[in-house]
Amino acid sequence: MECPHLETGRKVNVCNVSLTMMSPSIYETNVYCATEEYYRCPILLAHTLRLDTEDVERVQ
């Protein structure tokens, strides 16, 4: 199972949760994006934390 946030292209892959729409390295793709453990990806974790922070700021 591949990460649902990874957009694969002909020449480059793009991470859609990255603020800068970065292209994951081959290592990152093999370790995080192309496995069932994509939830361990540091970029995805940072994205999730940003979403949680936005929710807290709206409540205050």
Backbone torsions as a table, in degrees:
resi	resn	phi	psi	omega
1	MET	NA	132.5	-178.2
2	GLU	-99.5	154.0	177.9
3	CYS	-59.3	130.1	-179.1
4	PRO	-70.7	-11.4	-178.7
5	HIS	-94.4	-2.4	-179.6
6	LEU	-90.1	122.4	177.2
7	GLU	-101.9	112.6	-177.6
8	THR	-92.1	138.1	179.3
9	GLY	-128.1	-177.8	179.9
10	ARG	-67.5	-45.4	-175.1
11	LYS	-105.5	-27.5	-172.9
12	VAL	-146.4	147.4	172.8
13	ASN	-99.6	146.6	-178.4
14	VAL	-127.4	134.7	176.4
15	CYS	-90.7	116.3	-176.1
16	ASN	-78.4	-9.8	176.9
17	VAL	-94.7	-8.8	177.7
18	SER	-73.9	138.5	178.3
19	LEU	-62.4	-31.4	-176.6
20	THR	-102.7	10.5	-178.1
21	MET	52.6	48.7	-175.7
22	MET	-69.8	159.9	175.5
23	SER	-100.6	115.3	-179.1
24	PRO	-63.8	146.2	177.3
25	SER	-69.0	169.8	177.9
26	ILE	-60.5	-40.9	178.3
27	TYR	-60.8	-50.5	-179.6
28	GLU	-61.1	-40.2	178.8
29	THR	-62.9	-44.5	-178.7
30	ASN	-70.6	-37.1	-175.7
31	VAL	-82.9	-40.0	-174.0
32	TYR	-109.8	-56.4	-168.3
33	CYS	-68.9	-37.3	-172.8
34	ALA	-94.2	8.7	-178.1
35	THR	-120.3	172.0	176.6
36	GLU	-74.8	-7.9	-178.8
37	GLU	-99.0	30.5	179.8
38	TYR	-62.2	-20.3	178.6
39	TYR	-66.3	-12.5	177.3
40	ARG	-87.3	-2.8	-176.8
41	CYS	-63.5	128.7	180.0
42	PRO	-63.0	-30.3	178.8
43	ILE	-69.9	-42.5	177.8
44	LEU	-66.1	-39.2	178.0
45	LEU	-63.9	-42.6	178.0
46	ALA	-63.0	-40.3	178.0
47	HIS	-61.8	-44.5	179.3
48	THR	-63.1	-41.3	178.5
49	LEU	-66.0	-37.9	176.6
50	ARG	-62.6	-40.9	178.7
51	LEU	-63.7	-41.7	178.6
52	ASP	-64.3	-38.9	179.8
53	THR	-65.3	-40.7	178.4
54	GLU	-62.3	-39.0	178.8
55	ASP	-64.9	-40.6	-180.0
56	VAL	-66.5	-41.6	-179.6
57	GLU	-64.5	-34.4	178.8
58	ARG	-69.4	-32.9	-178.8
59	VAL	-71.5	-34.5	-175.5
60	GLN	-73.5	NA	NA
